[in-house]
């Protein structure tokens, strides 16, 4: 997973201040990369989910919840929010919208260069494990030129949409079509029955 970072373009800050579902769709095909010991490692994002903050029962910031863990969601679009599930698996999210509007996009899956096993980056926990992303990085600015960054990709013309995975507890919000994925990728996570164009 060694992208040519020198040939990749940064996202403008304004992109991450747009509507969260728009950002989630726009990140399909983008590069999520990190630098480790002077070498860049990264993967092409192929699956995302949008979380719409205060009005979204599936979001950590539902009803304005604001704890130390959730605080990064209230920052400007383009920051990283990382949380743990089951106390062990890190999940990376890109904060969206202007400061004070706690919305984010979960990075659910990605794919590496040709020859990379599809399952290696399939699922948010596996994606973070492969790139060494932990909660220690929560709150960093992905656009500041640091060791964890997002770059524009070539886009994707084969995007499917479905309800989100694992949020059945969220009432009506569980049915919102806020999951986006590359229909041609073998690294897409979740059951096939949720996949539709």
GROMACS elastic network, one bead per residue, 0.5 to 0.9 nm:
[ bonds ]
;  ai    aj funct       b0    kb
    1    33     6  0.89256   500
    1    40     6  0.80067   500
    1    41     6  0.50064   500
    1    42     6  0.51933   500
    1    43     6  0.62756   500
    1   111     6  0.89209   500
    1   112     6  0.54513   500
    1   113     6  0.59346   500
    1   116     6  0.79680   500
    2     5     6  0.83374   500
    2    33     6  0.87654   500
    2    39     6  0.78472   500
    2    40     6  0.57790   500
    2    42     6  0.59903   500
    2    43     6  0.81825   500
    2   112     6  0.84552   500
    2   113     6  0.78626   500
    3     6     6  0.86534   500
    3     7     6  0.87316   500
    3     8     6  0.86515   500
    3    31     6  0.83976   500
    3    33     6  0.80546   500
    3    40     6  0.69010   500
    3    41     6  0.65540   500
    3    42     6  0.60838   500
    3    43     6  0.76316   500
    3   112     6  0.89438   500
    3   113     6  0.82434   500
    4     7     6  0.56554   500
    4     8     6  0.69855   500
    4    40     6  0.82324   500
    5     8     6  0.52058   500
    5     9     6  0.83134   500
    5    33     6  0.84514   500
    5    40     6  0.73228   500
    5   151     6  0.82758   500
    6     9     6  0.82402   500
    8    31     6  0.84493   500
    8   151     6  0.60204   500
    8   152     6  0.65774   500
    8   153     6  0.74000   500
    9   150     6  0.89404   500
    9   151     6  0.55372   500
    9   152     6  0.54735   500
    9   153     6  0.78972   500
   10   143     6  0.73313   500
   10   149     6  0.85929   500
   10   150     6  0.69348   500
   10   152     6  0.59822   500
   11    14     6  0.82659   500
   11    15     6  0.67626   500
   11    16     6  0.82147   500
   11    78     6  0.88307   500
   11   143     6  0.75531   500
   11   150     6  0.72614   500
   11   151     6  0.60336   500
   11   152     6  0.59186   500
   12    15     6  0.56546   500
   12    16     6  0.76657   500
   12   143     6  0.82287   500
   13    16     6  0.56937   500
   13    17     6  0.69405   500
   13    76     6  0.86619   500
   13    77     6  0.68488   500
   13    78     6  0.65034   500
   13   143     6  0.74777   500
   14    17     6  0.50861   500
   14    18     6  0.67749   500
   14    77     6  0.78248   500
   14    78     6  0.88904   500
   14    97     6  0.86516   500
   14    98     6  0.88044   500
   15    18     6  0.56323   500
   15    19     6  0.89427   500
   15    23     6  0.70124   500
   15    26     6  0.89216   500
   15    77     6  0.80896   500
   15    78     6  0.84483   500
   15    96     6  0.85526   500
   15    97     6  0.88116   500
   16    19     6  0.80487   500
   16    20     6  0.77753   500
   16    23     6  0.63080   500
   16    76     6  0.82113   500
   16    78     6  0.55250   500
   16    79     6  0.89691   500
   16    94     6  0.82890   500
   16    95     6  0.73475   500
   16    97     6  0.60450   500
   16    98     6  0.81326   500
   17    20     6  0.78332   500
   17    23     6  0.83219   500
   17    76     6  0.74914   500
   17    77     6  0.51844   500
   17    78     6  0.79568   500
   17    95     6  0.87007   500
   17    96     6  0.53504   500
   17    98     6  0.52141   500
   17    99     6  0.86798   500
   18    21     6  0.84807   500
   18    22     6  0.67517   500
   18    23     6  0.65384   500
   18    77     6  0.84690   500
   18    96     6  0.70388   500
   18    97     6  0.57128   500
   18    98     6  0.82518   500
   19    22     6  0.53458   500
   19    23     6  0.64724   500
   19    24     6  0.88436   500
   19    96     6  0.75743   500
   19    97     6  0.66154   500
   20    23     6  0.50524   500
   20    24     6  0.61274   500
   20    25     6  0.86846   500
   20    50     6  0.59620   500
   20    51     6  0.72722   500
   20    52     6  0.68553   500
   20    95     6  0.87072   500
   20    96     6  0.59168   500
   20    97     6  0.68642   500
   20   103     6  0.68034   500
   20   104     6  0.66230   500
   20   105     6  0.68999   500
   21    25     6  0.62707   500
   21    26     6  0.84868   500
   21    49     6  0.79562   500
   21    50     6  0.54421   500
   21    51     6  0.80727   500
   21    52     6  0.82822   500
   21   105     6  0.80245   500
   21   178     6  0.64304   500
   21   179     6  0.86147   500
   21   180     6  0.88350   500
   22    25     6  0.53032   500
   22    26     6  0.60498   500
   22    27     6  0.86874   500
   22    50     6  0.87299   500
   23    27     6  0.60830   500
   23    28     6  0.89941   500
   23    50     6  0.81302   500
   23    96     6  0.75142   500
   23   105     6  0.75209   500
   24    27     6  0.54019   500
   24    28     6  0.71827   500
   24    47     6  0.85762   500
   24    48     6  0.57881   500
   24    49     6  0.62420   500
   24    50     6  0.57581   500
   24    94     6  0.89900   500
   24   104     6  0.85402   500
   24   105     6  0.57439   500
   24   106     6  0.80746   500
   24   107     6  0.86117   500
   24   178     6  0.80497   500
   24   179     6  0.79497   500
   24   180     6  0.69028   500
   25    28     6  0.57569   500
   25    47     6  0.87124   500
   25    48     6  0.73763   500
   25    49     6  0.85398   500
   25    50     6  0.87054   500
   25   159     6  0.78092   500
   25   178     6  0.88488   500
   25   179     6  0.83813   500
   25   180     6  0.58769   500
   25   181     6  0.79705   500
   26    29     6  0.77633   500
   26    30     6  0.78504   500
   26   155     6  0.73037   500
   26   156     6  0.85095   500
   27    30     6  0.51238   500
   27    31     6  0.82601   500
   27    45     6  0.67453   500
   27    46     6  0.80631   500
   27    47     6  0.84277   500
   27    48     6  0.75609   500
   27   105     6  0.89933   500
   27   107     6  0.88481   500
   27   152     6  0.78434   500
   27   153     6  0.82060   500
   27   155     6  0.78308   500
   28    31     6  0.87748   500
   28    44     6  0.77933   500
   28    45     6  0.53477   500
   28    46     6  0.50836   500
   28    47     6  0.63882   500
   28    48     6  0.72370   500
   28   110     6  0.89327   500
   28   153     6  0.81719   500
   28   155     6  0.64101   500
   28   156     6  0.63226   500
   28   159     6  0.78410   500
   28   180     6  0.75705   500
   28   181     6  0.67967   500
   28   182     6  0.69836   500
   29    44     6  0.55848   500
   29    45     6  0.52793   500
   29    46     6  0.60128   500
   29    47     6  0.89038   500
   29   110     6  0.87521   500
   29   152     6  0.76289   500
   29   153     6  0.51472   500
   29   154     6  0.60513   500
   29   156     6  0.57066   500
   29   182     6  0.81840   500
   30    43     6  0.83623   500
   30    44     6  0.55866   500
   30    45     6  0.54918   500
   30    46     6  0.81299   500
   30   150     6  0.70683   500
   30   151     6  0.58843   500
   30   154     6  0.71297   500
   30   155     6  0.68657   500
   31    42     6  0.65924   500
   31    43     6  0.56428   500
   31    45     6  0.60778   500
   31   110     6  0.87709   500
   31   149     6  0.81685   500
   31   150     6  0.56060   500
   31   151     6  0.50033   500
   31   152     6  0.62528   500
   31   153     6  0.59584   500
   32    41     6  0.85964   500
   32    42     6  0.55220   500
   32    43     6  0.56281   500
   32    44     6  0.64441   500
   32    45     6  0.67665   500
   32   110     6  0.84872   500
   32   131     6  0.89677   500
   32   148     6  0.76273   500
   32   149     6  0.60480   500
   32   151     6  0.66382   500
   33    40     6  0.66874   500
   33    41     6  0.55199   500
   33    43     6  0.64733   500
   33    44     6  0.87496   500
   33   131     6  0.75998   500
   33   147     6  0.80052   500
   33   148     6  0.57573   500
   33   149     6  0.53831   500
   33   150     6  0.63003   500
   33   151     6  0.79040   500
   34    39     6  0.83029   500
   34    40     6  0.56457   500
   34    41     6  0.54374   500
   34    42     6  0.62210   500
   34   131     6  0.68135   500
   34   132     6  0.82736   500
   34   133     6  0.84347   500
   34   146     6  0.84328   500
   34   147     6  0.51838   500
   34   149     6  0.62149   500
   34   150     6  0.88201   500
   35    38     6  0.60303   500
   35    39     6  0.53582   500
   35    41     6  0.61711   500
   35    42     6  0.85992   500
   35   146     6  0.82571   500
   35   148     6  0.64968   500
   35   149     6  0.87190   500
   36    39     6  0.53438   500
   36    40     6  0.63343   500
   36    41     6  0.74361   500
   36   132     6  0.89159   500
   36   147     6  0.74652   500
   37    40     6  0.83601   500
   40   147     6  0.84652   500
   41   131     6  0.69540   500
   42   111     6  0.88914   500
   42   112     6  0.70744   500
   42   131     6  0.70139   500
   43   110     6  0.57802   500
   43   111     6  0.54027   500
   43   113     6  0.74717   500
   43   121     6  0.82195   500
   43   127     6  0.86973   500
   43   131     6  0.85790   500
   44   109     6  0.86415   500
   44   110     6  0.52031   500
   44   111     6  0.52889   500
   44   112     6  0.63233   500
   44   113     6  0.84954   500
   44   153     6  0.76545   500
   45    48     6  0.77118   500
   45   107     6  0.72282   500
   45   108     6  0.81294   500
   45   109     6  0.61490   500
   45   111     6  0.65831   500
   45   153     6  0.89347   500
   45   181     6  0.87378   500
   45   182     6  0.88089   500
   46   107     6  0.84669   500
   46   108     6  0.78840   500
   46   109     6  0.57476   500
   46   111     6  0.68522   500
   46   156     6  0.88068   500
   46   159     6  0.88838   500
   46   180     6  0.80814   500
   46   181     6  0.54154   500
   46   182     6  0.52483   500
   46   183     6  0.86344   500
   46   185     6  0.70881   500
   46   187     6  0.75644   500
   46   188     6  0.68045   500
   47   106     6  0.86240   500
   47   107     6  0.64294   500
   47   108     6  0.51956   500
   47   110     6  0.65888   500
   47   122     6  0.88161   500
   47   123     6  0.87010   500
   47   179     6  0.73805   500
   47   180     6  0.56146   500
   47   182     6  0.65421   500
   47   187     6  0.85850   500
   47   188     6  0.63012   500
   47   189     6  0.77696   500
   48   105     6  0.64672   500
   48   106     6  0.54990   500
   48   108     6  0.50840   500
   48   109     6  0.70603   500
   48   178     6  0.82792   500
   48   179     6  0.57906   500
   48   180     6  0.53132   500
   48   181     6  0.64422   500
   49   104     6  0.85071   500
   49   105     6  0.54951   500
   49   106     6  0.50755   500
   49   107     6  0.68368   500
   49   108     6  0.69964   500
   49   163     6  0.87486   500
   49   164     6  0.64551   500
   49   165     6  0.85798   500
   49   178     6  0.55459   500
   49   180     6  0.62215   500
   49   181     6  0.87767   500
   50   103     6  0.78626   500
   50   104     6  0.61730   500
   50   106     6  0.64192   500
   50   164     6  0.83482   500
   50   177     6  0.89942   500
   50   178     6  0.52940   500
   50   179     6  0.65862   500
   50   180     6  0.84530   500
   51    56     6  0.67220   500
   51    57     6  0.89964   500
   51    58     6  0.70107   500
   51    59     6  0.54521   500
   51    60     6  0.85330   500
   51   102     6  0.88960   500
   51   103     6  0.57081   500
   51   104     6  0.53919   500
   51   105     6  0.60359   500
   51   106     6  0.75673   500
   51   178     6  0.76809   500
   52    55     6  0.64765   500
   52    56     6  0.52189   500
   52    57     6  0.86397   500
   52    58     6  0.83103   500
   52    59     6  0.65499   500
   52    61     6  0.85521   500
   52    62     6  0.83053   500
   52   102     6  0.75658   500
   52   104     6  0.69475   500
   52   105     6  0.87610   500
   53    56     6  0.53301   500
   53    57     6  0.79759   500
   53    58     6  0.83354   500
   53    59     6  0.54766   500
   53    60     6  0.72531   500
   53    61     6  0.51500   500
   53    62     6  0.54060   500
   53    63     6  0.77422   500
   53    64     6  0.75571   500
   53    73     6  0.86083   500
   53   101     6  0.71543   500
   53   102     6  0.50755   500
   53   104     6  0.75700   500
   54    57     6  0.76219   500
   54    59     6  0.74293   500
   54    60     6  0.85586   500
   54    61     6  0.55908   500
   54    64     6  0.51468   500
   54    65     6  0.77164   500
   54   101     6  0.81542   500
   54   102     6  0.70759   500
   54   103     6  0.80129   500
   55    58     6  0.89734   500
   55    59     6  0.82975   500
   55    61     6  0.86425   500
   55    62     6  0.59389   500
   55    63     6  0.64593   500
   55    64     6  0.85818   500
   55   173     6  0.87737   500
   56    59     6  0.54202   500
   56    60     6  0.85882   500
   56    61     6  0.79994   500
   56    62     6  0.55632   500
   56    63     6  0.80036   500
   56   170     6  0.77827   500
   56   173     6  0.61378   500
   56   174     6  0.89933   500
   57    60     6  0.78829   500
   57    61     6  0.83401   500
   57    62     6  0.53427   500
   57    63     6  0.78747   500
   57   167     6  0.88342   500
   57   169     6  0.82182   500
   57   170     6  0.50091   500
   57   171     6  0.73903   500
   57   172     6  0.85277   500
   57   173     6  0.63044   500
   57   174     6  0.82279   500
   58    61     6  0.85864   500
   58    62     6  0.71316   500
   58   167     6  0.60568   500
   58   168     6  0.85933   500
   58   169     6  0.76044   500
   58   170     6  0.51778   500
   58   171     6  0.86230   500
   58   173     6  0.67635   500
   58   174     6  0.71756   500
   59    62     6  0.52899   500
   59   102     6  0.88916   500
   59   103     6  0.77815   500
   59   104     6  0.85037   500
   59   170     6  0.88300   500
   60    63     6  0.89738   500
   60    64     6  0.87926   500
   60    65     6  0.69785   500
   60    66     6  0.85987   500
   60    70     6  0.67367   500
   60    73     6  0.87846   500
   60   102     6  0.88206   500
   61    64     6  0.52763   500
   61    66     6  0.64800   500
   61    67     6  0.87957   500
   61    70     6  0.67863   500
   61    71     6  0.88772   500
   61    73     6  0.76216   500
   61    74     6  0.88148   500
   61   102     6  0.61993   500
   61   103     6  0.76160   500
   62    65     6  0.58094   500
   62   102     6  0.87177   500
   64   102     6  0.79749   500
   65    70     6  0.76120   500
   66    69     6  0.79475   500
   66    70     6  0.57407   500
   66    71     6  0.58893   500
   66    73     6  0.87867   500
   66    74     6  0.83309   500
   67    70     6  0.51559   500
   67    71     6  0.58808   500
   68    71     6  0.51714   500
   68    72     6  0.81228   500
   69    72     6  0.73415   500
   69    73     6  0.89481   500
   69    81     6  0.86810   500
   69    82     6  0.85763   500
   69    83     6  0.74724   500
   69   138     6  0.85557   500
   70    73     6  0.57786   500
   70    74     6  0.77330   500
   70    81     6  0.77549   500
   70    82     6  0.89676   500
   70    83     6  0.84407   500
   70   102     6  0.85946   500
   71    74     6  0.56101   500
   71    75     6  0.74444   500
   71    81     6  0.85948   500
   71   102     6  0.84522   500
   71   139     6  0.80978   500
   72    75     6  0.54140   500
   72    76     6  0.86281   500
   72    79     6  0.72545   500
   72    80     6  0.71621   500
   72    81     6  0.56589   500
   72    82     6  0.86271   500
   72    95     6  0.75762   500
   72   102     6  0.82333   500
   72   138     6  0.69114   500
   72   140     6  0.83861   500
   73    76     6  0.80794   500
   73    77     6  0.85882   500
   73    79     6  0.79755   500
   73    80     6  0.81555   500
   73    81     6  0.63533   500
   73    93     6  0.89313   500
   73    94     6  0.85421   500
   73    95     6  0.56534   500
   73    96     6  0.79186   500
   73    99     6  0.85012   500
   73   100     6  0.80689   500
   73   101     6  0.76523   500
   73   103     6  0.61514   500
   73   104     6  0.67210   500
   73   139     6  0.81528   500
   74    77     6  0.87390   500
   74    95     6  0.79084   500
   74    96     6  0.89409   500
   74    97     6  0.89434   500
   74    98     6  0.83361   500
   74    99     6  0.56134   500
   74   101     6  0.57627   500
   74   103     6  0.76297   500
   75    78     6  0.84466   500
   75    79     6  0.68284   500
   75    95     6  0.72061   500
   75    96     6  0.83988   500
   75    97     6  0.86242   500
   75    98     6  0.73714   500
   75   100     6  0.63087   500
   75   101     6  0.78597   500
   75   102     6  0.74855   500
   75   139     6  0.80310   500
   76    79     6  0.64973   500
   76    95     6  0.70006   500
   76    96     6  0.68778   500
   76    97     6  0.65985   500
   76    98     6  0.50358   500
   76   100     6  0.75397   500
   76   101     6  0.83639   500
   76   141     6  0.87545   500
   77    80     6  0.88350   500
   77    94     6  0.74653   500
   77    97     6  0.50817   500
   77    98     6  0.57881   500
   77    99     6  0.70069   500
   77   103     6  0.86817   500
   77   104     6  0.82786   500
   77   141     6  0.88141   500
   78    94     6  0.60362   500
   78    95     6  0.54851   500
   78    96     6  0.62983   500
   78    97     6  0.86142   500
   78   140     6  0.88293   500
   78   141     6  0.61770   500
   78   142     6  0.56926   500
   78   143     6  0.64088   500
   78   150     6  0.86680   500
   79    93     6  0.84228   500
   79    94     6  0.59056   500
   79    95     6  0.51930   500
   79    96     6  0.78487   500
   79   138     6  0.81904   500
   79   139     6  0.59354   500
   79   140     6  0.55876   500
   79   142     6  0.54183   500
   79   143     6  0.76364   500
   80    92     6  0.69037   500
   80    93     6  0.58006   500
   80    95     6  0.60042   500
   80   104     6  0.89327   500
   80   137     6  0.73322   500
   80   138     6  0.54546   500
   80   139     6  0.51453   500
   80   140     6  0.54613   500
   80   141     6  0.63236   500
   80   142     6  0.64223   500
   80   148     6  0.89939   500
   81    91     6  0.82621   500
   81    92     6  0.60360   500
   81    94     6  0.61806   500
   81    95     6  0.65126   500
   81   104     6  0.79702   500
   81   106     6  0.89252   500
   81   135     6  0.79924   500
   81   137     6  0.78898   500
   81   139     6  0.56385   500
   81   140     6  0.79155   500
   82    90     6  0.64056   500
   82    91     6  0.54358   500
   82    93     6  0.60247   500
   82    94     6  0.87067   500
   82   133     6  0.81541   500
   82   134     6  0.68152   500
   82   135     6  0.50964   500
   82   136     6  0.80989   500
   82   137     6  0.70305   500
   82   139     6  0.77861   500
   83    89     6  0.81220   500
   83    90     6  0.56194   500
   83    91     6  0.54586   500
   83    92     6  0.70018   500
   83    93     6  0.83953   500
   83   134     6  0.80562   500
   83   135     6  0.59113   500
   83   138     6  0.76628   500
   84    87     6  0.54122   500
   84    88     6  0.59197   500
   84    89     6  0.52476   500
   84    91     6  0.62029   500
   84   125     6  0.86997   500
   84   134     6  0.84039   500
   84   135     6  0.71757   500
   85    88     6  0.60650   500
   85    89     6  0.52377   500
   85    90     6  0.65753   500
   85    91     6  0.74316   500
   85   125     6  0.83382   500
   86    89     6  0.65824   500
   87    90     6  0.84373   500
   88   125     6  0.87258   500
   89   124     6  0.81682   500
   89   126     6  0.79507   500
   89   128     6  0.79685   500
   89   129     6  0.78081   500
   89   134     6  0.85465   500
   90   124     6  0.73192   500
   90   125     6  0.53406   500
   90   126     6  0.83924   500
   90   127     6  0.87032   500
   90   128     6  0.59620   500
   90   129     6  0.73367   500
   90   133     6  0.70190   500
   90   134     6  0.56966   500
   90   135     6  0.66273   500
   91   106     6  0.73428   500
   91   107     6  0.74613   500
   91   108     6  0.80180   500
   91   123     6  0.89132   500
   91   124     6  0.51846   500
   91   125     6  0.55241   500
   91   126     6  0.87033   500
   91   127     6  0.80047   500
   91   128     6  0.63223   500
   91   133     6  0.82171   500
   91   134     6  0.80140   500
   91   135     6  0.83763   500
   92   105     6  0.84722   500
   92   106     6  0.60724   500
   92   107     6  0.58315   500
   92   108     6  0.81480   500
   92   124     6  0.68865   500
   92   125     6  0.83126   500
   92   127     6  0.83805   500
   92   128     6  0.67161   500
   92   133     6  0.74918   500
   92   134     6  0.82733   500
   92   135     6  0.86041   500
   92   138     6  0.82630   500
   93   104     6  0.60242   500
   93   105     6  0.51618   500
   93   107     6  0.57520   500
   93   108     6  0.88607   500
   93   138     6  0.89398   500
   94   103     6  0.87141   500
   94   104     6  0.53866   500
   94   105     6  0.50811   500
   94   106     6  0.65562   500
   94   107     6  0.75497   500
   94   142     6  0.83620   500
   95   102     6  0.74891   500
   95   103     6  0.60502   500
   95   105     6  0.64324   500
   95   106     6  0.88857   500
   96    99     6  0.85450   500
   96   101     6  0.79412   500
   96   102     6  0.75044   500
   96   103     6  0.54814   500
   96   104     6  0.50342   500
   96   105     6  0.71281   500
   97   100     6  0.82164   500
   97   101     6  0.60294   500
   97   102     6  0.75178   500
   97   103     6  0.66188   500
   97   104     6  0.80481   500
   98   101     6  0.60703   500
   98   102     6  0.85993   500
   99   102     6  0.76722   500
  106   124     6  0.77223   500
  107   110     6  0.79392   500
  107   123     6  0.83274   500
  107   124     6  0.61053   500
  107   127     6  0.81141   500
  108   121     6  0.86606   500
  108   122     6  0.71866   500
  108   123     6  0.50747   500
  108   125     6  0.81119   500
  108   126     6  0.89759   500
  108   127     6  0.74587   500
  108   188     6  0.81409   500
  108   189     6  0.72613   500
  109   121     6  0.56544   500
  109   124     6  0.58127   500
  109   125     6  0.88500   500
  109   126     6  0.80250   500
  109   127     6  0.61321   500
  109   181     6  0.86410   500
  109   187     6  0.66648   500
  109   188     6  0.61543   500
  109   189     6  0.65718   500
  110   118     6  0.85779   500
  110   120     6  0.87988   500
  110   121     6  0.53404   500
  110   122     6  0.63365   500
  110   123     6  0.80845   500
  110   124     6  0.87941   500
  110   127     6  0.67815   500
  110   185     6  0.88951   500
  110   187     6  0.65671   500
  110   188     6  0.76276   500
  111   114     6  0.87003   500
  111   116     6  0.73654   500
  111   117     6  0.83806   500
  111   118     6  0.65844   500
  111   119     6  0.87707   500
  111   120     6  0.80706   500
  111   121     6  0.59631   500
  111   122     6  0.76519   500
  111   127     6  0.89013   500
  111   185     6  0.79591   500
  111   186     6  0.85201   500
  111   187     6  0.62159   500
  111   188     6  0.88079   500
  112   115     6  0.78791   500
  112   116     6  0.55001   500
  112   117     6  0.81051   500
  112   118     6  0.80733   500
  112   120     6  0.86182   500
  112   121     6  0.76307   500
  113   116     6  0.58320   500
  114   117     6  0.86248   500
  115   118     6  0.86302   500
  116   119     6  0.86073   500
  116   120     6  0.73284   500
  116   121     6  0.88324   500
  117   120     6  0.55343   500
  117   121     6  0.79900   500
  117   187     6  0.84436   500
  118   121     6  0.64296   500
  118   122     6  0.64938   500
  118   185     6  0.84995   500
  118   186     6  0.60003   500
  118   188     6  0.83653   500
  119   123     6  0.80200   500
  119   126     6  0.79793   500
  119   186     6  0.83240   500
  119   187     6  0.60404   500
  119   188     6  0.87374   500
  119   189     6  0.85011   500
  120   123     6  0.85043   500
  120   126     6  0.61869   500
  120   127     6  0.71393   500
  120   129     6  0.89090   500
  120   130     6  0.69852   500
  120   187     6  0.81762   500
  121   124     6  0.76511   500
  121   125     6  0.82914   500
  121   126     6  0.52037   500
  121   128     6  0.80490   500
  121   129     6  0.84050   500
  121   130     6  0.67537   500
  121   187     6  0.67782   500
  121   188     6  0.88752   500
  122   125     6  0.82494   500
  122   126     6  0.61508   500
  122   127     6  0.64762   500
  122   186     6  0.86201   500
  122   188     6  0.59565   500
  122   189     6  0.52887   500
  122   190     6  0.87542   500
  123   126     6  0.54268   500
  123   127     6  0.61393   500
  123   128     6  0.87950   500
  123   187     6  0.82547   500
  123   188     6  0.76333   500
  123   189     6  0.53974   500
  123   190     6  0.78782   500
  124   127     6  0.51073   500
  124   128     6  0.63105   500
  124   129     6  0.86125   500
  124   189     6  0.87201   500
  125   128     6  0.53326   500
  125   129     6  0.61356   500
  125   130     6  0.86411   500
  126   130     6  0.60263   500
  126   131     6  0.86224   500
  127   130     6  0.53144   500
  127   131     6  0.64517   500
  127   132     6  0.85095   500
  127   133     6  0.82915   500
  128   131     6  0.52571   500
  128   132     6  0.57146   500
  128   134     6  0.70320   500
  129   132     6  0.50201   500
  129   133     6  0.63110   500
  129   134     6  0.79942   500
  130   133     6  0.78968   500
  133   136     6  0.80163   500
  133   137     6  0.68314   500
  133   138     6  0.89691   500
  133   148     6  0.85359   500
  134   137     6  0.58203   500
  134   138     6  0.74777   500
  135   138     6  0.51470   500
  135   139     6  0.88562   500
  136   139     6  0.85184   500
  137   140     6  0.59941   500
  137   148     6  0.84974   500
  140   143     6  0.88653   500
  140   144     6  0.83914   500
  140   146     6  0.85023   500
  140   148     6  0.82721   500
  141   144     6  0.55070   500
  141   145     6  0.83146   500
  141   146     6  0.77922   500
  141   148     6  0.84351   500
  141   149     6  0.81740   500
  142   145     6  0.71530   500
  142   146     6  0.70527   500
  142   147     6  0.84934   500
  142   148     6  0.61120   500
  142   150     6  0.61901   500
  143   146     6  0.75708   500
  143   148     6  0.87338   500
  143   149     6  0.63720   500
  143   150     6  0.71991   500
  143   151     6  0.89151   500
  144   149     6  0.80518   500
  145   148     6  0.79312   500
  145   149     6  0.70116   500
  146   149     6  0.67162   500
  152   155     6  0.78988   500
  153   156     6  0.86956   500
  156   159     6  0.65359   500
  156   182     6  0.70453   500
  157   182     6  0.81691   500
  158   181     6  0.81155   500
  158   182     6  0.55767   500
  158   183     6  0.56828   500
  158   184     6  0.68534   500
  158   197     6  0.81770   500
  159   180     6  0.64201   500
  159   181     6  0.53741   500
  159   183     6  0.58372   500
  159   184     6  0.85322   500
  159   197     6  0.67548   500
  160   179     6  0.81053   500
  160   180     6  0.56662   500
  160   181     6  0.52564   500
  160   182     6  0.62151   500
  160   183     6  0.57117   500
  160   195     6  0.67432   500
  160   196     6  0.55050   500
  161   177     6  0.62264   500
  161   178     6  0.68961   500
  161   179     6  0.55266   500
  161   181     6  0.66401   500
  161   194     6  0.86793   500
  161   195     6  0.69723   500
  161   196     6  0.59149   500
  161   197     6  0.56243   500
  162   165     6  0.88447   500
  162   175     6  0.83975   500
  162   176     6  0.78619   500
  162   178     6  0.63761   500
  162   179     6  0.51591   500
  162   180     6  0.67639   500
  162   181     6  0.86609   500
  162   194     6  0.60371   500
  162   195     6  0.61134   500
  162   196     6  0.62169   500
  162   197     6  0.78874   500
  163   173     6  0.88775   500
  163   174     6  0.66916   500
  163   175     6  0.52559   500
  163   176     6  0.53902   500
  163   178     6  0.56805   500
  163   179     6  0.56206   500
  163   180     6  0.88059   500
  163   194     6  0.71577   500
  163   195     6  0.88564   500
  164   167     6  0.65941   500
  164   168     6  0.87231   500
  164   174     6  0.66514   500
  164   175     6  0.73434   500
  164   176     6  0.73028   500
  164   177     6  0.69186   500
  164   178     6  0.60264   500
  164   179     6  0.50964   500
  164   180     6  0.87593   500
  164   194     6  0.84932   500
  165   168     6  0.79055   500
  165   174     6  0.83486   500
  165   179     6  0.79135   500
  165   190     6  0.69625   500
  165   191     6  0.88478   500
  165   194     6  0.82836   500
  166   169     6  0.81888   500
  166   174     6  0.84608   500
  167   170     6  0.56468   500
  167   171     6  0.84869   500
  167   173     6  0.82279   500
  167   174     6  0.55061   500
  167   175     6  0.88410   500
  168   171     6  0.67325   500
  168   172     6  0.89484   500
  168   173     6  0.85007   500
  168   174     6  0.53371   500
  168   175     6  0.82142   500
  169   173     6  0.88242   500
  169   174     6  0.70854   500
  170   173     6  0.53706   500
  170   174     6  0.50309   500
  170   175     6  0.85621   500
  171   174     6  0.55603   500
  171   175     6  0.77577   500
  172   175     6  0.57291   500
  172   176     6  0.71857   500
  173   176     6  0.52655   500
  173   177     6  0.89488   500
  174   177     6  0.85616   500
  175   178     6  0.85368   500
  176   179     6  0.85075   500
  177   180     6  0.83106   500
  181   184     6  0.87378   500
  181   185     6  0.82194   500
  181   188     6  0.68444   500
  181   195     6  0.83863   500
  182   185     6  0.56195   500
  182   186     6  0.89268   500
  182   188     6  0.73310   500
  183   186     6  0.82977   500
  183   188     6  0.78283   500
  183   195     6  0.78407   500
  183   196     6  0.81750   500
  183   197     6  0.76806   500
  184   188     6  0.87103   500
  185   188     6  0.59795   500
  186   189     6  0.84783   500
  189   192     6  0.84744   500
  190   193     6  0.85208   500
  190   194     6  0.73831   500
  190   195     6  0.84947   500
  191   194     6  0.59112   500
  191   195     6  0.75183   500
  192   195     6  0.53064   500
  192   196     6  0.85911   500
  193   196     6  0.79253   500
